[in-house]
Amino acid sequence: MATKDRPAVDSRVVLAIVSVGVLLSSLDLFIVNVALPDMGRDFGDTQLSGLSWVLNAYAIVFAALLVPAGRLGDRGSNRTTFLIGLAVFVLGSGLCSAAWNVESLVAFRVLQAVGGAMLIPSSLGLVLATTPAERRPMAVRLWVAFGGLGAALGPVFGGLLVEIDWRWVFLVNVPIGLAALAVGVRLLPRQRGDGGPLPDVFGAIMLIGAIAAFILALVKGEDWGWTSAGVLVSFAVAVALAVAFAISSARHHSPVVDPTLFRAPHFALMAGNSLFFQIAFAGMLLSVVLWAQNVWEWSALRAGLAIAPGPLVVPIVAILAGRLISRIGAGLTIAAGGIAFAAGLIWWATAVTLEPNYAGGLLGGMIFTGVGVGLTLPTSFATGSAGLPPQRFATGSAVLSMARQIGLAIGVAVVVATLGSPAGPQQTLDAFHRSWYVTAAIALFAGLIGLAARIPRPVLPEPNPASDPAAV
């Protein structure tokens, strides 16, 4: 119901606006990979160790800033945080398209990541705050589905845009982002945050440092060596900073991550599910790209088109999953998603051969993994966020998103470790089969976490007119 000085805002309009930002951010995670070779040739630097920082810098900064940015959105205004984040992301994209060397591109990617980290948690905070409690699970599933759509379009768009010029990989974000920004300024609802004191600055720095050190060790483990001083020191620093963050959070009157979040129904379990499922997802995606391009020697565009059917089913399954949840509960739906995802990987491990055979080899597994993603990710996110208090929507969603980002980094490391350096074609086939079996086991474990939740039906908070902006 609307008040005299604040008209009601259609939650579908809010979802449509913020989903553009989510789509762009997700698209950017997958579209840049296929452009790396062209970037290297343009800059005269084809060393993967240098070019990899175009990806790594974004991943580290994005994951590290998600929770502090979410807390600032809850404290102040998710609308303002989202709009600033989108503006920064668009600015970073434009600068990336004008980069003159690898170093400048990495610096502008960091700016992009800052914007992405601001807009992701605040976007879900806006969706949850403007959607009636009984419709929030569906809204979250749609919000996550847009991220899955970005994963589907990324490799295909990347391949097409690189055919023109790799700079279009970044430049395409600018007109879309500016249009969303203009509409958002006009239509997104003005909301007040909890107005509390500034979050624990020391704790925020410790959290950022811990995540950055941890992901740094993961992404550089293969280059530096897993037992090298650099990797071991990075892991040690991550542990030390995480302990300092935990101590500071327990003592500070306004912690970045309020410990009470983990007492919300199923929040901790769904954070664990997000972490392990994203490990499997990252392992699946990287391995299939490597297989298609390096073993079957397909072009980036052809590999992207081969991958697309899986992610394209994600939005469809995510929407239809609501009916399944109403019958068997969210916990069993998450478990079914883990089983479907694992089945797709086992399909590859038993059907893929050195001779290219897309229909009989990759396609079936790709569709099964897409079904698994559609059942698991939206349901897990909706279940984890359903019990959050309205004043912690952005922070809670940021913690769930952070778990996903850390899972992505670990998944890449798992694939690198399981593949190793095979010497010949048969050894390569055996290595990929081993990687797919390991990743399938991780997906099944993520599904078991869903069973542990034992959720007979979606857990929804009761509308509270005093604290829920959607109820006034």
N, C-alpha and C positions, 0 to 999 in steps of 0.2 A: 504494500500500500504506500502511496506517495504522501509526502508532507507538503505544506503550502509552499515552502521555499526550496523543495527538492523534488522534482518530478520523478516518477518511477522510471527506471531504466530497464529496457528489455535485456534480459541476460543473454539472449541469442545474439544481439548486436554486440555486446561486450565480447562474447566468445569469438565472433567473426573477426573483430578487430585485433584482439590479442593473438589469435591463431596465426595471423600473418607474420607476427614477430617470431612465434614459435617455429613456424615453417621455415623462415629465413635462417634462423639459428641452426635448426636441424639440417637443413640443406647444406649449410656451410661446413658442417662436420664431415659430409660425405662427398661434396662436389670438388673439393680442393685436391683430393688424392690423385685423381686422374690427370691433373694439370701439372704435377711436379716435374715430370720429364721436360715438358716444354719450358717451364720456368728456368730449369737448370741450363738448358741450351741458350735461352735468351740472355741470361746473366753470365754465361761462360763458366758456370760452376755446377758440374754434374755430380759432385760428391754427395752421396745420400746422407752422410753424417751432417753436412751443413743444411741441405734442403729439408731434412726431417724436422728441423726446428720450426719450419713453417706450420707443421702440424702440432709439434710438441708444445711450442710456446702457447698456442691457443688452448690446448687441452689443460695445461698446468694452471694457467691464469683463470680459465673458465671454472674449473672444479674448485679452485681455492677460494674464489670470491662469491660463490653461490650463497653460502649460508650468511656471511656478513651482509650481503646485499639484500637477502630476504628479510633479515632482522631490521635493517634500516627501512625497508618498505612497510613492515608491520608497525614500526614506531612512528613513521611520518605519514606517507601516503603511497599506496601501491600505484595509484594513477600517475603520480609524479615520477616515481621510480621507473615505471614502465616506459613512460614517454622519454625520459632522459636516457634510459638504456637503449631504446630504439634509435634515438638521435645519434648517440655515440657509436652504435653498431653501423649505422648508415655512413657516418663520417669515416670510420675505420675502413669500411668497404671501399669507399671512394679513394682513400689514400692508398690502400693496397693495390688498386688498379693502376696507380701512378708510380709505384715503387721502382727504384732505379738499380737496386741490387738486393741480394738476399738479406743483408742486415736490415735494410729499411723495410723490407717486406715483413720480416719477423717482428719488428717494432710496431708496425701498423696492425699486424695480426693480434698483438697484445691488446691494442686499443679496441679492436673488434671483440675480443674475449671479454673485456670489461663491460662493454655494452650488452653482450649476450648474457653475462652473469646477472646483470641488473634486470633485464626484461623477463627472463624465464620464471623465477619465483614470483615476481610481482604480477605476471600475467595470470598465473593460476590463482593467486590471491584475489585478483579482481573477479575471476570467474566464480570462485567459491562464495565470495561475499555477495554477489548479485544474483545467485541462483538459489531458489528455494531448496530447503534441505532434502526433500524427497527426490529432487532432480539432480542433485550434485553428482552421484555416481555416473550417470550418463554424460554429464557435462565434462567430468574428468576423463572419461573414456574417449570422448571426442577430442579433448585437448591433447591427449597422448597420441591419438590417431593422426593428428596433423604432424607430429614428430615422425611417426612411421611413414607418412607420405613423403616427408623430406628425405628419408632414407631411400625411398623408392626412386624419387626423381633425381637425387644427387648424382649417381653414376651416369645416368642417361644424359641429363642436362650438361654434366661436366664434359662428357665425350662430345656432345654437339657444340658446346661453346668453345672448347679447345680447338675445334676445326676452324673457327674464326680467329680467335686470339685468346690466349690464356687469361688475359686481363679482364675479359668479359665474365669470367667466373666470379669475380668480385663486383664488377660494374653493374651486373644484373640486379644486385641487391638495392641499388640506390633509388631508382624510380619506384619500385614496389614499396620500399621502406618509407620513402617520403610521402607516398599516397596514404599509407597506413598511419603515419604520424599526423598528417593533416586531419584525417577523419577522427583519430583518437583524441586530439586536442578538443575537438568539437563535441564528441559524443560520449567519451568515457566518463563515468560518474566521479564526482568529487567526493572523496571519503577521508575521514580522519583516522589516523593511526591510534595506537594506544596511548600516545603522548608521554610515554615513560622517559626515563633518563637515557642518555646515550649508552649504547651497548658497551660492554667491556672491551675497551680498545686493546689492552694487552692480550686478552684472550683471542680477539679477532686476529691480531698479528701472529700469535702462536698457531692458530688454526690454519691460516694461510701458509705459514712457513712449513707446517707439518705436511699438509697435502702437497705442496710444491716439492718438498724434498722426497716424499714417497713416490710421486709420479715421475720425478726426475730419475730416481733409481730404476724404476720399471722401464721407462722408455729408452734409457741408455744402457741397460744391463747387457744387451747383446754387443753393443759397440765397445763398452769399457771392459766387459767381462764380469760375470755375476759374483766373482770373488775378489774383484779389484778393490783397491782402497776407495776409489770414488763412489762405487755402488754401496759398499759396506758403510762408509761414513754417511752417505745420504740416508740410508735406512736408519742408522743410529740417531741422526739428527731428527728424522721424522718421529721416532719413538719418543725422544726427549721432549720435543715440542708438543707432541700429543699429550704427554703426561702433564706438562706445564699448563696446557689448555684445559685439561680436565680439572686440575686443582683450582685454576682461576675461575672456571665456570661454577664450581661448587661453592666458592667463597664470595663471588661478586653479586651485588644486589640486582644487576641487570646483565646476566650472561648472554653471550651471542646465541648459544644453543641452550635454551631453558631445559634443565633435566626433566622437568615435568612433561615435556613432549613425549618422552619414552614411556610415560604412563598412560598415554592416550590409547584407546583400544587398538591393538594389533599394529601399532606404529612401528615398534622395534622389529617385529617379525617381517613386516613388509619392507623395511629398510634392508634387512638381510636378504629377502627374496630379490629385491632390485639389484643388490650388489652381485649375487651369484648368477642371476639370469643375464645380466649385462656382460659378465665374464664370458658366458656361453655365446651371447649374441655377437660380441666383438670377435671372438674366435671363429665363429661361423663366417662372418662377413669377410674378414681378412683372408681366411683360408680359401674361400671360393674365388676371391679376386686373384689371389696368387696362382691358384690352379688354372683358372681360365686364361690368364695373361701369360704366365711363365711356362706352364706345361703344355696346354693346348695352343699357346701362341696366338690368342685372339687379341684384337685391338681393344683399346679402352672403351670405345663406343659399343662394340659387340659384347664385351664382357658386361657393361652396364645394362644393356638390353636383356642379357641372359639372367641377370640378378633381379631385374624389376618385377617379375611376376610374384615373387615372394612378398616383398614389402607392399605391393599393390593390394594384396588381399587383407593386409592388416586393418585398414579403416573399416572394411566391410565386416570382418570378424569382430572387431572391437564394438561395433554398433549392435550386432546380433548377439553378442555375449550377454547382454542384459537379460535376455530371455532364459539363457542357460543358468545364470546366477539365480534367477527367481525360482528355478526348479531344484538345483542341487547345491546352491550356496557359493559364495565367493571362494572359499578355501578349496573346494573340489574343482572349481573352474581353473584356478591357478595351477593346481596339480595336473589337470588335463592339458593345460598349456605347456607345462614342462615336459610331459610325455610326448606331445605332438612335436615339439621342437627337437627332442632327442631322437624321435623316429626319423625326422628328416636327415639328421646327421648320420644315423645308422644306415639309412638308405644310401647316402653317398659312399659310406665305407664299404658297402657290399655291392654297389652297382657301378660306381665310377671306375673307368679303366683309362689306360694311356691313350687309347684311340678315342678321339672326340665323338661323343654321342650325347647330345644335349637332351633329347626327349626321353631316352631311357636311363640317362645318368643324372644330370643335375636338376632337371625340371621338377621331378617328383619331390626330391628333398627340399627344393626351394619353396615349393608350395606348403609343405608340412611345417617348415620353420616359420613361414609367414603366419600360418594358423596359430602356431605356438606363441608368437609375439602378440598377435591380436587378442588371444585369450588371457595372456599373463600380464603384460605391462599395464594396460589400462585398468584391469581389475585390481592389480596390486597397488597401483597409485591411488585409485579411488578408495580402496579399503584402508590404506594407510592414512589418508588425509581426512576420512569421514569423521573421525572422532576428535579432530583438532578443534580447539576453541577458535572462534572467528578472529581474535586478535593475534593469532599465531599461524594463520593460513600460509602466508608467504614464507615464514621461517621453516615451518614443517615441510612444505613442498620443496624448499631448497635443500633440506637434509636428504630427502628422498632422491632429488636430482643429483646431489653430490655422490650418493651411494652408486648411482648409475654411472656417473663419470669415472669414478674410481674403478668400477667394474670394467669399463671399456679399456682402461689402461692395463689392468691386470690381464684381461682377455688377450690383448696383443702380445703381452709377455709370455702367456701360456702357449700361444701358437708358435712363437719363435723358439721357445724351449723344446716343444714336442717335435717340431719339424727338424731342428738341427741343421746339419749340412750334408744332405744325402749325396752320394757319389755318382749314382747312375739312375736311369729311368725306373728300374724296379725298386730301388731303394727310395726314390722319390715317392712312388706310389705307396709303398709301405709306410713312409713317414706321414703322408697325408691321411691315410687310413687310421693310423695311430692318433693323430691329432683330432680326427672326427670322433673317435670313440671316447677320448678323454673329455672333449667338449660336451658330448652327449651325457656323460656321467655327471658333469657339473650342472647341466640343465635339469636332469632328474633330481639332483639334490635341491635345486631351487624349487622344484615342484613339491618336494617333501616339506619344505618350509610352509607352503600353502596348506598342506594337510595338517601341520602342527597348529595352524591358526584356528582350525575347527570353527569356521564361520558358517552358520546355517543360512544366513541371509545378510544382505548389506547392512553394515552398522552405521546408522545415521544419527546425528545429534538432533535433539529436539530444538525446534525454532525458539529462539530467545529474543523477544522484541527489544530487550534492553541492550543487547550486544550484537545482534545480527543485523547488518545494514539492509539485507534483503527483506527483512520483516517489518520495516518501517516505511 
